[in-house]
Amino acid sequence: MISNIEGHGHHISKQFNLELEEIKNNMLEMGGVIERQIADAMKSLLEGDTGLAAQVLTVEDRIDSMEVNIDEECSLILARRHPAASDLRLVLAIIKTVRDLERVGDESAKIARMAIKLSEEGEFSQGLVEFRHLADSVTRMVSGSLDAFARYDAEAALEVVRDDVAVDKVYASVMRSLITYMMEDPRSISRVLNMLWALRALERIGDHAKNVAEHVIYLVKGMDVRHEKLADVEEQLED
């Protein structure tokens, strides 16, 4: 239930409560589909499994359909119920989160496409260790942001925001390393570029997970922390 959101009160209409819970559950279901898509995309690249990569690409239509359906449900609630205060924040947070989740799906598909290209180009190990490390980190971020939403946990959401800082640092370091490798061995340019695109997709997934975490903070605390520095966000949550 959503009774632990600041400013939220119980509704006279039980149906309204049910409608709010339903759109939230549908969003979390979409999140579950995308978590599986991310895992499969990463596995397809790490193991050179083009069949699995192809399966990842088939999930795009389902994710797009889920996004459209949830948006429609949210629009109907806004039109019929005219929610205010925390109820309005919940609907808006779901709309924004669904948009970020759909984009995570797009980035996962990019990884699957790079997996196919890398497999076609032959064995290539450069960057795989770093890819696995980043993949583990962003997977935890996506899972953590969805869990924070499910539990309306602003502190857990803040942890995801913190994790994004570390992911960005690792990504920047890996980029420099691979670019240097590519310059030293021009024959590797095509393969390194494909790996760089896959790593870029991972970094973008982390960004979208961070966005979801920020939506949770907005939902629970009523604070818009987008574009804020991490130290400032931490200070605001402590107040």
C-alpha positions in Angstrom: 0.0 0.0 0.0 1.0 3.6 -0.3 0.2 4.9 3.2 3.8 5.5 4.0 4.2 8.3 1.3 4.5 11.6 3.0 1.2 13.5 2.7 -0.8 10.5 1.6 -4.2 9.8 3.1 -6.7 7.0 2.9 -9.3 7.3 0.2 -13.0 7.0 0.8 -13.1 5.2 -2.6 -11.6 1.7 -2.3 -11.8 1.5 -6.1 -9.3 4.5 -6.3 -6.9 2.6 -4.0 -7.2 -0.4 -6.2 -6.6 1.6 -9.4 -3.5 3.1 -8.0 -2.1 -0.2 -6.8 -2.9 -1.8 -10.2 -0.9 0.7 -12.2 2.0 0.5 -9.8 1.9 -3.3 -10.1 1.8 -3.1 -13.8 4.8 -0.9 -13.8 6.7 -3.3 -11.6 5.7 -6.2 -13.9 7.2 -4.2 -16.8 10.3 -3.7 -14.7 10.6 -7.5 -14.2 10.4 -8.1 -18.0 13.1 -5.5 -18.5 15.3 -7.0 -15.8 15.2 -10.3 -17.7 15.9 -8.6 -21.0 19.0 -6.9 -19.5 20.3 -10.1 -18.0 19.8 -11.9 -21.4 21.4 -9.1 -23.3 24.5 -9.1 -21.1 24.8 -12.9 -21.2 24.5 -12.9 -25.0 27.4 -10.6 -25.3 29.6 -12.2 -22.7 29.0 -15.7 -24.0 28.7 -14.8 -27.7 25.2 -16.3 -27.8 23.6 -14.9 -30.9 20.4 -16.9 -30.5 19.9 -15.4 -27.1 20.6 -11.9 -28.5 17.9 -12.5 -31.1 15.5 -13.4 -28.4 16.3 -10.1 -26.6 15.3 -8.2 -29.7 11.9 -9.9 -29.9 11.0 -8.5 -26.4 11.0 -4.9 -27.6 7.5 -4.9 -29.0 6.1 -6.3 -25.7 7.9 -3.6 -23.7 6.5 -0.9 -26.0 3.0 -2.3 -25.6 3.3 -2.3 -21.8 4.5 1.3 -21.8 1.5 2.4 -24.0 -1.0 0.5 -21.8 0.3 1.9 -18.5 0.4 5.4 -19.9 -3.2 5.0 -20.9 -4.2 3.7 -17.4 -2.4 6.8 -15.9 -4.2 9.1 -18.3 -7.6 7.7 -17.3 -6.9 8.1 -13.6 -5.8 11.7 -14.1 -9.0 12.4 -16.1 -11.4 10.6 -13.9 -10.0 11.0 -10.4 -8.2 14.4 -10.6 -5.6 13.2 -8.0 -3.9 15.7 -5.7 -0.9 15.7 -3.4 0.8 12.3 -3.0 -1.6 10.5 -5.3 -0.7 12.9 -8.1 3.0 12.3 -7.4 2.5 8.6 -7.6 0.8 8.7 -11.0 3.4 11.2 -12.3 6.3 9.1 -10.9 4.9 6.0 -12.6 4.6 7.8 -15.9 8.2 9.0 -15.7 9.5 5.6 -14.5 7.8 3.7 -17.4 9.5 6.1 -19.8 12.9 5.3 -18.3 12.2 1.6 -18.3 11.3 1.6 -21.9 14.6 3.3 -22.7 16.4 0.7 -20.6 14.8 -1.8 -22.9 16.1 0.1 -25.9 19.6 0.1 -24.5 19.4 -3.7 -23.8 18.5 -4.2 -27.4 21.5 -2.2 -28.4 23.7 -4.5 -26.3 22.1 -7.6 -28.0 22.8 -6.1 -31.5 26.5 -5.5 -30.5 26.6 -9.1 -29.2 25.6 -10.3 -32.7 28.1 -8.0 -34.4 31.0 -9.0 -32.1 30.2 -12.7 -32.6 30.3 -12.2 -36.4 33.7 -10.6 -36.2 35.3 -13.5 -34.4 36.8 -14.0 -30.9 37.5 -10.8 -29.1 38.2 -10.6 -25.3 39.3 -7.0 -25.0 36.9 -5.2 -22.6 34.9 -8.2 -21.6 36.1 -8.2 -18.0 35.2 -4.5 -17.7 31.9 -5.1 -19.4 31.0 -7.8 -16.9 31.9 -5.6 -14.0 29.8 -2.7 -15.3 27.0 -5.1 -16.1 26.8 -6.4 -12.6 26.7 -2.8 -11.2 24.0 -1.5 -13.5 21.9 -4.7 -13.0 22.0 -4.0 -9.2 21.0 -0.4 -9.9 18.0 -1.3 -11.9 16.9 -3.9 -9.4 17.5 -1.5 -6.5 15.6 1.3 -8.0 12.5 -0.9 -8.7 12.7 -2.3 -5.2 12.9 1.2 -3.8 9.8 2.1 -5.7 8.0 -1.1 -4.6 8.7 -0.2 -0.9 8.6 3.6 -1.2 12.1 3.7 0.2 13.9 7.0 -0.3 17.0 5.9 1.4 17.3 2.8 -0.9 16.8 5.1 -3.8 19.6 7.3 -2.6 21.9 4.3 -2.7 21.2 3.9 -6.4 22.0 7.5 -7.0 25.3 7.0 -5.2 26.0 3.9 -7.3 25.7 5.8 -10.5 28.6 8.0 -9.5 30.9 4.9 -9.3 29.5 3.5 -12.5 30.3 6.7 -14.4 33.9 6.7 -13.1 34.5 3.0 -14.2 32.9 3.7 -17.6 35.2 6.7 -18.2 38.2 4.6 -17.2 37.3 1.7 -19.5 36.6 4.1 -22.4 40.1 5.6 -22.1 41.7 2.1 -22.0 39.8 0.8 -25.0 40.5 3.9 -27.1 44.2 3.6 -26.3 44.1 -0.1 -27.3 42.3 0.8 -30.6 44.9 3.4 -31.5 47.7 1.0 -30.8 46.1 -1.8 -32.9 44.1 -0.3 -35.9 43.0 -3.8 -36.9 40.8 -3.9 -33.7 38.9 -0.7 -34.6 35.7 -2.3 -35.6 35.5 -4.7 -32.7 36.5 -2.1 -30.2 33.9 0.3 -31.5 31.2 -2.3 -31.0 32.4 -3.0 -27.5 32.4 0.8 -26.8 28.8 1.0 -28.0 27.8 -1.9 -25.7 29.6 -0.2 -22.7 27.9 3.0 -23.6 24.5 1.2 -23.5 25.4 -0.1 -20.0 26.2 3.4 -18.8 22.9 4.7 -20.1 21.0 1.9 -18.3 22.7 3.1 -15.1 21.6 6.6 -15.9 18.0 5.5 -16.3 18.1 3.5 -13.1 19.3 6.6 -11.4 16.4 8.5 -12.9 14.0 6.0 -11.5 15.6 6.4 -8.1 15.1 10.1 -8.3 11.4 9.6 -9.2 11.1 7.5 -6.0 12.6 10.4 -3.9 10.2 12.8 -5.5 7.3 10.4 -4.8 8.2 9.8 -1.2 9.6 13.1 -0.1 8.1 15.5 -2.6 11.6 16.7 -3.5 12.7 17.1 -7.1 16.4 16.2 -7.0 17.1 15.9 -10.7 20.3 17.8 -11.7 21.3 18.1 -8.0 24.8 17.2 -6.9 24.9 14.0 -4.8 26.1 15.9 -1.7 23.1 18.3 -1.9 20.7 15.4 -2.3 22.1 13.6 0.7 21.8 16.9 2.7 18.2 17.4 1.7 17.2 13.9 2.7 18.9 14.3 6.1 16.9 17.5 6.9 
